Amino acid sequence: MIDLFAYLLMIIALLFMAFGVIGLFRFKDFYSRILISSKIETVGFLTAMIAFTILSGISFAAMKILLITLLVMITNPLSTHAIARSAFLSGYTIDQETGP
Amino acid sequence: MTFLEATLFVIAIYIALVLVRVILGPTIWDRLLGLNAISAKIIMSIIILSLITNQPYLLDVALVYALLGFIGTVLIARFIEKKETSHD
């Protein structure tokens, strides 16, 4: 029963990640893409990690998975912010966008 | 094929799709964004592999990969800062 709940959470996480991948192709300019990538990837990662914690039960591995979750929850928005800051300080604006 | 192996397969398809974005991204920041997304998905894949084969030491590999991926992304982002924008 509890495994079934974890599988349901895992399917929801895969759906979130699918939205992130679709948004990486659908949006036209860079800042929209970095917004969708940051938010959706972090939410999908958190949901998948909760599912893995439920699947591994109460053990030492579950604490390690929670530690990885805490680490990624801090570092993933930070690295996305570093990329956006680098693009902005280098003078990259939406008007210069020529890509598809 | 169990559920976790099917999940690993779907995540591999996502990595291939993001790799297309990395290859044809117009600027270098799009490629860096794809690298960041692929890094998060690879951490998830290592944890699924640890659950399938029931070997908890693979979680340490995932932890080190998360730290090194963050340091690498921030270093590359700081390195290409204030350089001229390239459209190729």
N, CA and C atoms of all chains as a GROMACS GRO file, in nm:
protein
  564
    1MET      N    1   0.083  -0.119   0.000
    1MET     CA    2   0.000   0.000   0.000
    1MET      C    3   0.087   0.125   0.000
    2ILE      N    4   0.190   0.123   0.088
    2ILE     CA    5   0.275   0.242   0.094
    2ILE      C    6   0.363   0.249  -0.031
    3ASP      N    7   0.395   0.134  -0.091
    3ASP     CA    8   0.470   0.133  -0.215
    3ASP      C    9   0.389   0.192  -0.330
    4LEU      N   10   0.259   0.164  -0.327
    4LEU     CA   11   0.170   0.217  -0.431
    4LEU      C   12   0.168   0.370  -0.427
    5PHE      N   13   0.168   0.426  -0.305
    5PHE     CA   14   0.173   0.571  -0.289
    5PHE      C   15   0.304   0.628  -0.343
    6ALA      N   16   0.414   0.555  -0.318
    6ALA     CA   17   0.544   0.600  -0.368
    6ALA      C   18   0.547   0.595  -0.521
    7TYR      N   19   0.486   0.491  -0.579
    7TYR     CA   20   0.483   0.484  -0.726
    7TYR      C   21   0.401   0.598  -0.785
    8LEU      N   22   0.291   0.632  -0.716
    8LEU     CA   23   0.209   0.744  -0.763
    8LEU      C   24   0.288   0.875  -0.760
    9LEU      N   25   0.365   0.896  -0.650
    9LEU     CA   26   0.449   1.016  -0.640
    9LEU      C   27   0.554   1.018  -0.750
   10MET      N   28   0.608   0.898  -0.783
   10MET     CA   29   0.711   0.890  -0.887
   10MET      C   30   0.654   0.926  -1.024
   11ILE      N   31   0.528   0.881  -1.050
   11ILE     CA   32   0.464   0.917  -1.178
   11ILE      C   33   0.441   1.068  -1.186
   12ILE      N   34   0.402   1.129  -1.072
   12ILE     CA   35   0.382   1.274  -1.070
   12ILE      C   36   0.514   1.346  -1.096
   13ALA      N   37   0.622   1.294  -1.038
   13ALA     CA   38   0.754   1.355  -1.060
   13ALA      C   39   0.796   1.344  -1.206
   14LEU      N   40   0.768   1.229  -1.268
   14LEU     CA   41   0.804   1.214  -1.410
   14LEU      C   42   0.722   1.310  -1.496
   15LEU      N   43   0.595   1.335  -1.456
   15LEU     CA   44   0.514   1.432  -1.531
   15LEU      C   45   0.572   1.572  -1.518
   16PHE      N   46   0.616   1.610  -1.395
   16PHE     CA   47   0.678   1.742  -1.376
   16PHE      C   48   0.801   1.757  -1.464
   17MET      N   49   0.884   1.650  -1.466
   17MET     CA   50   1.006   1.658  -1.547
   17MET      C   51   0.974   1.663  -1.695
   18ALA      N   52   0.864   1.597  -1.737
   18ALA     CA   53   0.823   1.606  -1.878
   18ALA      C   54   0.782   1.749  -1.912
   19PHE      N   55   0.712   1.817  -1.819
   19PHE     CA   56   0.676   1.957  -1.843
   19PHE      C   57   0.800   2.043  -1.856
   20GLY      N   58   0.901   2.015  -1.773
   20GLY     CA   59   1.026   2.091  -1.782
   20GLY      C   60   1.094   2.074  -1.916
   21VAL      N   61   1.098   1.948  -1.966
   21VAL     CA   62   1.166   1.922  -2.093
   21VAL      C   63   1.088   1.985  -2.208
   22ILE      N   64   0.952   1.979  -2.202
   22ILE     CA   65   0.872   2.041  -2.308
   22ILE      C   66   0.892   2.192  -2.307
   23GLY      N   67   0.895   2.252  -2.186
   23GLY     CA   68   0.912   2.396  -2.177
   23GLY      C   69   1.049   2.442  -2.224
   24LEU      N   70   1.148   2.353  -2.215
   24LEU     CA   71   1.282   2.387  -2.264
   24LEU      C   72   1.283   2.401  -2.416
   25PHE      N   73   1.185   2.339  -2.484
   25PHE     CA   74   1.179   2.349  -2.630
   25PHE      C   75   1.075   2.448  -2.676
   26ARG      N   76   0.967   2.469  -2.597
   26ARG     CA   77   0.856   2.550  -2.647
   26ARG      C   78   0.884   2.699  -2.637
   27PHE      N   79   0.956   2.743  -2.533
   27PHE     CA   80   0.972   2.887  -2.512
   27PHE      C   81   1.076   2.944  -2.607
   28LYS      N   82   1.055   3.070  -2.644
   28LYS     CA   83   1.136   3.128  -2.751
   28LYS      C   84   1.263   3.193  -2.698
   29ASP      N   85   1.255   3.263  -2.584
   29ASP     CA   86   1.374   3.337  -2.541
   29ASP      C   87   1.436   3.271  -2.418
   30PHE      N   88   1.558   3.315  -2.390
   30PHE     CA   89   1.642   3.245  -2.294
   30PHE      C   90   1.590   3.257  -2.151
   31TYR      N   91   1.539   3.375  -2.114
   31TYR     CA   92   1.501   3.394  -1.974
   31TYR      C   93   1.376   3.314  -1.938
   32SER      N   94   1.284   3.295  -2.034
   32SER     CA   95   1.169   3.207  -2.008
   32SER      C   96   1.215   3.064  -1.989
   33ARG      N   97   1.312   3.023  -2.071
   33ARG     CA   98   1.361   2.886  -2.058
   33ARG      C   99   1.429   2.864  -1.924
   34ILE      N  100   1.507   2.961  -1.879
   34ILE     CA  101   1.578   2.941  -1.752
   34ILE      C  102   1.479   2.943  -1.635
   35LEU      N  103   1.369   3.019  -1.649
   35LEU     CA  104   1.266   3.020  -1.544
   35LEU      C  105   1.200   2.883  -1.534
   36ILE      N  106   1.157   2.827  -1.649
   36ILE     CA  107   1.086   2.700  -1.645
   36ILE      C  108   1.181   2.589  -1.600
   37SER      N  109   1.306   2.597  -1.640
   37SER     CA  110   1.399   2.492  -1.603
   37SER      C  111   1.423   2.491  -1.452
   38SER      N  112   1.444   2.611  -1.394
   38SER     CA  113   1.474   2.619  -1.252
   38SER      C  114   1.360   2.566  -1.166
   39LYS      N  115   1.239   2.620  -1.190
   39LYS     CA  116   1.128   2.584  -1.101
   39LYS      C  117   1.086   2.440  -1.119
   40ILE      N  118   1.060   2.400  -1.243
   40ILE     CA  119   1.003   2.267  -1.265
   40ILE      C  120   1.104   2.158  -1.232
   41GLU      N  121   1.232   2.181  -1.261
   41GLU     CA  122   1.331   2.078  -1.229
   41GLU      C  123   1.342   2.058  -1.078
   42THR      N  124   1.339   2.168  -1.002
   42THR     CA  125   1.351   2.156  -0.857
   42THR      C  126   1.230   2.083  -0.798
   43VAL      N  127   1.110   2.117  -0.847
   43VAL     CA  128   0.989   2.052  -0.793
   43VAL      C  129   0.987   1.903  -0.830
   44GLY      N  130   1.024   1.870  -0.954
   44GLY     CA  131   1.028   1.729  -0.994
   44GLY      C  132   1.129   1.651  -0.914
   45PHE      N  133   1.245   1.712  -0.888
   45PHE     CA  134   1.348   1.644  -0.809
   45PHE      C  135   1.301   1.619  -0.666
   46LEU      N  136   1.235   1.718  -0.605
   46LEU     CA  137   1.188   1.701  -0.467
   46LEU      C  138   1.084   1.590  -0.459
   47THR      N  139   0.989   1.587  -0.555
   47THR     CA  140   0.885   1.485  -0.552
   47THR      C  141   0.944   1.346  -0.569
   48ALA      N  142   1.040   1.333  -0.662
   48ALA     CA  143   1.103   1.202  -0.683
   48ALA      C  144   1.181   1.158  -0.559
   49MET      N  145   1.247   1.254  -0.492
   49MET     CA  146   1.325   1.216  -0.374
   49MET      C  147   1.235   1.173  -0.259
   50ILE      N  148   1.117   1.236  -0.245
   50ILE     CA  149   1.021   1.191  -0.142
   50ILE      C  150   0.977   1.048  -0.172
   51ALA      N  151   0.952   1.018  -0.302
   51ALA     CA  152   0.913   0.882  -0.340
   51ALA      C  153   1.023   0.782  -0.307
   52PHE      N  154   1.150   0.819  -0.333
   52PHE     CA  155   1.261   0.727  -0.303
   52PHE      C  156   1.277   0.705  -0.154
   53THR      N  157   1.254   0.812  -0.076
   53THR     CA  158   1.264   0.797   0.069
   53THR      C  159   1.158   0.701   0.122
   54ILE      N  160   1.036   0.710   0.066
   54ILE     CA  161   0.930   0.617   0.108
   54ILE      C  162   0.965   0.474   0.067
   55LEU      N  163   1.022   0.460  -0.054
   55LEU     CA  164   1.054   0.326  -0.103
   55LEU      C  165   1.164   0.258  -0.021
   56SER      N  166   1.262   0.336   0.026
   56SER     CA  167   1.373   0.274   0.098
   56SER      C  168   1.343   0.251   0.245
   57GLY      N  169   1.228   0.296   0.293
   57GLY     CA  170   1.187   0.268   0.430
   57GLY      C  171   1.268   0.344   0.533
   58ILE      N  172   1.256   0.304   0.659
   58ILE     CA  173   1.333   0.368   0.766
   58ILE      C  174   1.468   0.300   0.774
   59SER      N  175   1.571   0.366   0.721
   59SER     CA  176   1.704   0.306   0.722
   59SER      C  177   1.807   0.418   0.714
   60PHE      N  178   1.934   0.378   0.706
   60PHE     CA  179   2.042   0.476   0.694
   60PHE      C  180   2.042   0.538   0.555
   61ALA      N  181   1.999   0.460   0.454
   61ALA     CA  182   1.996   0.511   0.317
   61ALA      C  183   1.892   0.621   0.302
   62ALA      N  184   1.782   0.612   0.377
   62ALA     CA  185   1.679   0.715   0.368
   62ALA      C  186   1.732   0.849   0.419
   63MET      N  187   1.814   0.845   0.525
   63MET     CA  188   1.873   0.970   0.575
   63MET      C  189   1.969   1.030   0.474
   64LYS      N  190   2.043   0.942   0.402
   64LYS     CA  191   2.134   0.994   0.300
   64LYS      C  192   2.058   1.057   0.184
   65ILE      N  193   1.946   0.994   0.146
   65ILE     CA  194   1.865   1.051   0.038
   65ILE      C  195   1.809   1.186   0.080
   66LEU      N  196   1.769   1.199   0.209
   66LEU     CA  197   1.720   1.328   0.257
   66LEU      C  198   1.830   1.433   0.257
   67LEU      N  199   1.955   1.390   0.287
   67LEU     CA  200   2.068   1.484   0.283
   67LEU      C  201   2.093   1.534   0.141
   68ILE      N  202   2.086   1.441   0.042
   68ILE     CA  203   2.103   1.481  -0.099
   68ILE      C  204   1.991   1.577  -0.139
   69THR      N  205   1.868   1.548  -0.091
   69THR     CA  206   1.754   1.636  -0.122
   69THR      C  207   1.776   1.777  -0.069
   70LEU      N  208   1.823   1.785   0.055
   70LEU     CA  209   1.849   1.916   0.115
   70LEU      C  210   1.958   1.991   0.038
   71LEU      N  211   2.061   1.918  -0.002
   71LEU     CA  212   2.172   1.980  -0.076
   71LEU      C  213   2.125   2.034  -0.210
   72VAL      N  214   2.050   1.950  -0.285
   72VAL     CA  215   2.006   1.993  -0.418
   72VAL      C  216   1.903   2.104  -0.408
   73MET      N  217   1.821   2.103  -0.300
   73MET     CA  218   1.722   2.208  -0.282
   73MET      C  219   1.789   2.344  -0.262
   74ILE      N  220   1.912   2.345  -0.208
   74ILE     CA  221   1.984   2.472  -0.193
   74ILE      C  222   2.063   2.504  -0.319
   75THR      N  223   2.132   2.405  -0.377
   75THR     CA  224   2.228   2.437  -0.483
   75THR      C  225   2.166   2.454  -0.620
   76ASN      N  226   2.048   2.390  -0.646
   76ASN     CA  227   1.993   2.399  -0.781
   76ASN      C  228   1.943   2.540  -0.815
   77PRO      N  229   1.869   2.611  -0.727
   77PRO     CA  230   1.836   2.750  -0.758
   77PRO      C  231   1.959   2.840  -0.760
   78LEU      N  232   2.060   2.807  -0.679
   78LEU     CA  233   2.181   2.891  -0.679
   78LEU      C  234   2.254   2.883  -0.812
   79SER      N  235   2.266   2.762  -0.868
   79SER     CA  236   2.339   2.750  -0.994
   79SER      C  237   2.259   2.811  -1.108
   80THR      N  238   2.124   2.799  -1.104
   80THR     CA  239   2.043   2.864  -1.206
   80THR      C  240   2.056   3.016  -1.198
   81HIS      N  241   2.061   3.068  -1.074
   81HIS     CA  242   2.080   3.211  -1.056
   81HIS      C  243   2.217   3.256  -1.109
   82ALA      N  244   2.319   3.171  -1.090
   82ALA     CA  245   2.452   3.206  -1.140
   82ALA      C  246   2.452   3.213  -1.292
   83ILE      N  247   2.379   3.120  -1.358
   83ILE     CA  248   2.375   3.123  -1.505
   83ILE      C  249   2.302   3.248  -1.553
   84ALA      N  250   2.187   3.282  -1.490
   84ALA     CA  251   2.110   3.399  -1.532
   84ALA      C  252   2.188   3.527  -1.507
   85ARG      N  253   2.262   3.533  -1.394
   85ARG     CA  254   2.342   3.651  -1.364
   85ARG      C  255   2.456   3.667  -1.464
   86SER      N  256   2.516   3.554  -1.502
   86SER     CA  257   2.623   3.560  -1.601
   86SER      C  258   2.571   3.609  -1.735
   87ALA      N  259   2.450   3.563  -1.775
   87ALA     CA  260   2.394   3.607  -1.903
   87ALA      C  261   2.357   3.754  -1.898
   88PHE      N  262   2.304   3.800  -1.783
   88PHE     CA  263   2.261   3.940  -1.772
   88PHE      C  264   2.380   4.035  -1.769
   89LEU      N  265   2.486   3.998  -1.694
   89LEU     CA  266   2.602   4.085  -1.684
   89LEU      C  267   2.680   4.089  -1.814
   90SER      N  268   2.664   3.988  -1.898
   90SER     CA  269   2.735   3.989  -2.025
   90SER      C  270   2.658   4.066  -2.132
   91GLY      N  271   2.546   4.131  -2.093
   91GLY     CA  272   2.474   4.213  -2.188
   91GLY      C  273   2.385   4.134  -2.281
   92TYR      N  274   2.327   4.025  -2.232
   92TYR     CA  275   2.241   3.943  -2.315
   92TYR      C  276   2.098   3.983  -2.290
   93THR      N  277   2.034   4.048  -2.385
   93THR     CA  278   1.894   4.088  -2.370
   93THR      C  279   1.809   4.010  -2.468
   94ILE      N  280   1.676   4.021  -2.448
   94ILE     CA  281   1.583   3.939  -2.528
   94ILE      C  282   1.580   3.988  -2.672
   95ASP      N  283   1.609   4.119  -2.693
   95ASP     CA  284   1.602   4.173  -2.829
   95ASP      C  285   1.707   4.110  -2.920
   96GLN      N  286   1.817   4.063  -2.858
   96GLN     CA  287   1.922   4.006  -2.942
   96GLN      C  288   1.892   3.863  -2.983
   97GLU      N  289   1.780   3.810  -2.933
   97GLU     CA  290   1.752   3.667  -2.959
   97GLU      C  291   1.727   3.643  -3.108
   98THR      N  292   1.803   3.553  -3.166
   98THR     CA  293   1.786   3.521  -3.307
   98THR      C  294   1.753   3.374  -3.329
   99GLY      N  295   1.757   3.297  -3.222
   99GLY     CA  296   1.739   3.153  -3.236
   99GLY      C  297   1.594   3.117  -3.263
  100PRO      N  298   1.566   2.987  -3.274
  100PRO     CA  299   1.431   2.942  -3.304
  100PRO      C  300   1.338   2.957  -3.185
  101MET      N  301   1.017  -0.630  -1.650
  101MET     CA  302   1.070  -0.497  -1.619
  101MET      C  303   0.993  -0.440  -1.501
  102THR      N  304   1.061  -0.410  -1.393
  102THR     CA  305   0.993  -0.354  -1.278
  102THR      C  306   0.967  -0.205  -1.297
  103PHE      N  307   0.902  -0.147  -1.198
  103PHE     CA  308   0.864  -0.005  -1.211
  103PHE      C  309   0.986   0.085  -1.211
  104LEU      N  310   1.085   0.053  -1.126
  104LEU     CA  311   1.202   0.140  -1.115
  104LEU      C  312   1.286   0.136  -1.241
  105GLU      N  313   1.293   0.019  -1.307
  105GLU     CA  314   1.368   0.012  -1.432
  105GLU      C  315   1.299   0.093  -1.541
  106ALA      N  316   1.165   0.090  -1.544
  106ALA     CA  317   1.091   0.172  -1.640
  106ALA      C  318   1.114   0.320  -1.615
  107THR      N  319   1.123   0.358  -1.485
  107THR     CA  320   1.152   0.498  -1.451
  107THR      C  321   1.290   0.540  -1.500
  108LEU      N  322   1.386   0.448  -1.485
  108LEU     CA  323   1.522   0.476  -1.534
  108LEU      C  324   1.522   0.497  -1.686
  109PHE      N  325   1.441   0.418  -1.756
  109PHE     CA  326   1.431   0.430  -1.901
  109PHE      C  327   1.372   0.565  -1.941
  110VAL      N  328   1.266   0.608  -1.870
  110VAL     CA  329   1.204   0.738  -1.902
  110VAL      C  330   1.302   0.851  -1.876
  111ILE      N  331   1.379   0.841  -1.766
  111ILE     CA  332   1.476   0.948  -1.736
  111ILE      C  333   1.586   0.952  -1.843
  112ALA      N  334   1.622   0.835  -1.898
  112ALA     CA  335   1.721   0.832  -2.006
  112ALA      C  336   1.668   0.903  -2.130
  113ILE      N  337   1.537   0.886  -2.158
  113ILE     CA  338   1.477   0.957  -2.272
  113ILE      C  339   1.481   1.108  -2.247
  114TYR      N  340   1.453   1.152  -2.122
  114TYR     CA  341   1.459   1.296  -2.092
  114TYR      C  342   1.600   1.351  -2.111
  115ILE      N  343   1.700   1.272  -2.068
  115ILE     CA  344   1.839   1.318  -2.084
  115ILE      C  345   1.873   1.336  -2.232
  116ALA      N  346   1.826   1.242  -2.317
  116ALA     CA  347   1.853   1.254  -2.460
  116ALA      C  348   1.786   1.378  -2.518
  117LEU      N  349   1.662   1.408  -2.472
  117LEU     CA  350   1.593   1.526  -2.524
  117LEU      C  351   1.662   1.655  -2.482
  118VAL      N  352   1.709   1.661  -2.355
  118VAL     CA  353   1.778   1.782  -2.310
  118VAL      C  354   1.912   1.795  -2.383
  119LEU      N  355   1.972   1.682  -2.420
  119LEU     CA  356   2.098   1.686  -2.494
  119LEU      C  357   2.080   1.748  -2.631
  120VAL      N  358   1.960   1.729  -2.692
  120VAL     CA  359   1.932   1.798  -2.819
  120VAL      C  360   1.934   1.949  -2.798
  121ARG      N  361   1.875   1.995  -2.685
  121ARG     CA  362   1.877   2.139  -2.655
  121ARG      C  363   2.020   2.189  -2.635
  122VAL      N  364   2.104   2.106  -2.571
  122VAL     CA  365   2.244   2.146  -2.550
  122VAL      C  366   2.315   2.159  -2.684
  123ILE      N  367   2.286   2.068  -2.778
  123ILE     CA  368   2.359   2.070  -2.904
  123ILE      C  369   2.315   2.188  -2.989
  124LEU      N  370   2.182   2.214  -3.000
  124LEU     CA  371   2.139   2.321  -3.090
  124LEU      C  372   2.102   2.449  -3.018
  125GLY      N  373   2.140   2.463  -2.888
  125GLY     CA  374   2.112   2.588  -2.818
  125GLY      C  375   2.183   2.705  -2.883
  126PRO      N  376   2.114   2.821  -2.897
  126PRO     CA  377   2.177   2.931  -2.972
  126PRO      C  378   2.299   2.990  -2.901
  127THR      N  379   2.293   3.003  -2.770
  127THR     CA  380   2.403   3.066  -2.699
  127THR      C  381   2.468   2.967  -2.603
  128ILE      N  382   2.577   3.014  -2.543
  128ILE     CA  383   2.650   2.926  -2.451
  128ILE      C  384   2.573   2.908  -2.320
  129TRP      N  385   2.484   3.003  -2.285
  129TRP     CA  386   2.410   2.990  -2.159
  129TRP      C  387   2.301   2.884  -2.170
  130ASP      N  388   2.246   2.866  -2.292
  130ASP     CA  389   2.151   2.756  -2.312
  130ASP      C  390   2.219   2.623  -2.289
  131ARG      N  391   2.342   2.613  -2.335
  131ARG     CA  392   2.414   2.486  -2.317
  131ARG      C  393   2.444   2.462  -2.170
  132LEU      N  394   2.476   2.571  -2.098
  132LEU     CA  395   2.503   2.557  -1.955
  132LEU      C  396   2.377   2.518  -1.879
  133LEU      N  397   2.262   2.572  -1.922
  133LEU     CA  398   2.134   2.536  -1.860
  133LEU      C  399   2.102   2.389  -1.882
  134GLY      N  400   2.128   2.340  -2.004
  134GLY     CA  401   2.107   2.198  -2.032
  134GLY      C  402   2.200   2.110  -1.950
  135LEU      N  403   2.323   2.157  -1.932
  135LEU     CA  404   2.419   2.081  -1.848
  135LEU      C  405   2.369   2.069  -1.705
  136ASN      N  406   2.311   2.179  -1.654
  136ASN     CA  407   2.257   2.178  -1.518
  136ASN      C  408   2.140   2.080  -1.506
  137ALA      N  409   2.051   2.082  -1.606
  137ALA     CA  410   1.934   1.992  -1.603
  137ALA      C  411   1.978   1.846  -1.612
  138ILE      N  412   2.078   1.817  -1.698
  138ILE     CA  413   2.127   1.680  -1.712
  138ILE      C  414   2.192   1.634  -1.583
  139SER      N  415   2.260   1.725  -1.513
  139SER     CA  416   2.324   1.689  -1.387
  139SER      C  417   2.221   1.644  -1.283
  140ALA      N  418   2.108   1.717  -1.273
  140ALA     CA  419   2.004   1.679  -1.177
  140ALA      C  420   1.945   1.543  -1.212
  141LYS      N  421   1.926   1.518  -1.343
  141LYS     CA  422   1.868   1.390  -1.384
  141LYS      C  423   1.964   1.275  -1.360
  142ILE      N  424   2.094   1.299  -1.372
  142ILE     CA  425   2.192   1.192  -1.349
  142ILE      C  426   2.197   1.157  -1.201
  143ILE      N  427   2.183   1.257  -1.113
  143ILE     CA  428   2.177   1.227  -0.969
  143ILE      C  429   2.058   1.136  -0.939
  144MET      N  430   1.943   1.168  -1.002
  144MET     CA  431   1.824   1.084  -0.982
  144MET      C  432   1.847   0.942  -1.034
  145SER      N  433   1.916   0.930  -1.147
  145SER     CA  434   1.943   0.797  -1.203
  145SER      C  435   2.033   0.715  -1.112
  146ILE      N  436   2.134   0.781  -1.050
  146ILE     CA  437   2.223   0.707  -0.961
  146ILE      C  438   2.146   0.656  -0.839
  147ILE      N  439   2.052   0.737  -0.788
  147ILE     CA  440   1.975   0.694  -0.671
  147ILE      C  441   1.882   0.578  -0.708
  148ILE      N  442   1.822   0.582  -0.829
  148ILE     CA  443   1.737   0.470  -0.872
  148ILE      C  444   1.822   0.343  -0.887
  149LEU      N  445   1.942   0.358  -0.941
  149LEU     CA  446   2.032   0.241  -0.956
  149LEU      C  447   2.069   0.184  -0.820
  150SER      N  448   2.088   0.273  -0.721
  150SER     CA  449   2.117   0.226  -0.585
  150SER      C  450   1.999   0.150  -0.525
  151LEU      N  451   1.876   0.194  -0.559
  151LEU     CA  452   1.759   0.123  -0.506
  151LEU      C  453   1.737  -0.010  -0.577
  152ILE      N  454   1.768  -0.016  -0.709
  152ILE     CA  455   1.746  -0.141  -0.782
  152ILE      C  456   1.845  -0.248  -0.737
  153THR      N  457   1.975  -0.213  -0.734
  153THR     CA  458   2.076  -0.313  -0.701
  153THR      C  459   2.096  -0.330  -0.551
  154ASN      N  460   2.026  -0.248  -0.468
  154ASN     CA  461   2.030  -0.257  -0.322
  154ASN      C  462   2.173  -0.243  -0.267
  155GLN      N  463   2.243  -0.140  -0.319
  155GLN     CA  464   2.380  -0.112  -0.274
  155GLN      C  465   2.386   0.032  -0.226
  156PRO      N  466   2.386   0.058  -0.095
  156PRO     CA  467   2.372   0.196  -0.046
  156PRO      C  468   2.496   0.283  -0.068
  157TYR      N  469   2.612   0.223  -0.103
  157TYR     CA  470   2.729   0.309  -0.120
  157TYR      C  471   2.720   0.396  -0.244
  158LEU      N  472   2.626   0.362  -0.337
  158LEU     CA  473   2.610   0.446  -0.456
  158LEU      C  474   2.552   0.584  -0.420
  159LEU      N  475   2.489   0.595  -0.302
  159LEU     CA  476   2.436   0.725  -0.260
  159LEU      C  477   2.548   0.826  -0.233
  160ASP      N  478   2.664   0.776  -0.188
  160ASP     CA  479   2.779   0.865  -0.170
  160ASP      C  480   2.826   0.922  -0.304
  161VAL      N  481   2.820   0.836  -0.408
  161VAL     CA  482   2.856   0.884  -0.542
  161VAL      C  483   2.761   0.994  -0.586
  162ALA      N  484   2.630   0.977  -0.557
  162ALA     CA  485   2.532   1.079  -0.593
  162ALA      C  486   2.558   1.210  -0.519
  163LEU      N  487   2.597   1.199  -0.392
  163LEU     CA  488   2.626   1.320  -0.312
  163LEU      C  489   2.744   1.396  -0.369
  164VAL      N  490   2.851   1.324  -0.402
  164VAL     CA  491   2.970   1.388  -0.458
  164VAL      C  492   2.939   1.446  -0.596
  165TYR      N  493   2.854   1.376  -0.673
  165TYR     CA  494   2.818   1.428  -0.806
  165TYR      C  495   2.738   1.557  -0.794
  166ALA      N  496   2.650   1.566  -0.694
  166ALA     CA  497   2.574   1.689  -0.674
  166ALA      C  498   2.665   1.805  -0.641
  167LEU      N  499   2.762   1.782  -0.550
  167LEU     CA  500   2.854   1.891  -0.512
  167LEU      C  501   2.941   1.934  -0.629
  168LEU      N  502   2.996   1.835  -0.703
  168LEU     CA  503   3.086   1.871  -0.813
  168LEU      C  504   3.010   1.937  -0.928
  169GLY      N  505   2.884   1.893  -0.952
  169GLY     CA  506   2.806   1.956  -1.057
  169GLY      C  507   2.776   2.102  -1.026
  170PHE      N  508   2.745   2.130  -0.899
  170PHE     CA  509   2.718   2.269  -0.859
  170PHE      C  510   2.843   2.355  -0.874
  171ILE      N  511   2.958   2.302  -0.828
  171ILE     CA  512   3.082   2.382  -0.837
  171ILE      C  513   3.119   2.406  -0.983
  172GLY      N  514   3.102   2.303  -1.067
  172GLY     CA  515   3.137   2.318  -1.208
  172GLY      C  516   3.049   2.419  -1.279
  173THR      N  517   2.916   2.415  -1.249
  173THR     CA  518   2.826   2.510  -1.315
  173THR      C  519   2.857   2.653  -1.274
  174VAL      N  520   2.881   2.676  -1.144
  174VAL     CA  521   2.908   2.813  -1.098
  174VAL      C  522   3.042   2.861  -1.154
  175LEU      N  523   3.141   2.772  -1.160
  175LEU     CA  524   3.272   2.814  -1.213
  175LEU      C  525   3.264   2.851  -1.359
  176ILE      N  526   3.192   2.770  -1.440
  176ILE     CA  527   3.182   2.803  -1.583
  176ILE      C  528   3.103   2.932  -1.602
  177ALA      N  529   2.995   2.951  -1.519
  177ALA     CA  530   2.915   3.073  -1.532
  177ALA      C  531   2.997   3.196  -1.497
  178ARG      N  532   3.083   3.185  -1.395
  178ARG     CA  533   3.168   3.300  -1.362
  178ARG      C  534   3.277   3.321  -1.466
  179PHE      N  535   3.320   3.213  -1.531
  179PHE     CA  536   3.431   3.226  -1.626
  179PHE      C  537   3.388   3.294  -1.754
  180ILE      N  538   3.262   3.265  -1.800
  180ILE     CA  539   3.218   3.326  -1.927
  180ILE      C  540   3.148   3.459  -1.904
  181GLU      N  541   3.152   3.512  -1.781
  181GLU     CA  542   3.086   3.638  -1.751
  181GLU      C  543   3.166   3.754  -1.810
  182LYS      N  544   3.093   3.856  -1.856
  182LYS     CA  545   3.150   3.976  -1.915
  182LYS      C  546   3.233   3.950  -2.039
  183LYS      N  547   3.219   3.833  -2.099
  183LYS     CA  548   3.276   3.812  -2.231
  183LYS      C  549   3.171   3.857  -2.333
  184GLU      N  550   3.211   3.869  -2.460
  184GLU     CA  551   3.116   3.916  -2.560
  184GLU      C  552   3.016   3.804  -2.591
  185THR      N  553   2.893   3.847  -2.624
  185THR     CA  554   2.790   3.748  -2.654
  185THR      C  555   2.814   3.691  -2.793
  186SER      N  556   2.800   3.560  -2.802
  186SER     CA  557   2.825   3.494  -2.930
  186SER      C  558   2.696   3.432  -2.980
  187HIS      N  559   2.666   3.450  -3.105
  187HIS     CA  560   2.549   3.387  -3.166
  187HIS      C  561   2.598   3.294  -3.276
  188ASP      N  562   2.615   3.170  -3.243
  188ASP     CA  563   2.658   3.076  -3.346
  188ASP      C  564   2.564   2.956  -3.346
   0.00000   0.00000   0.00000
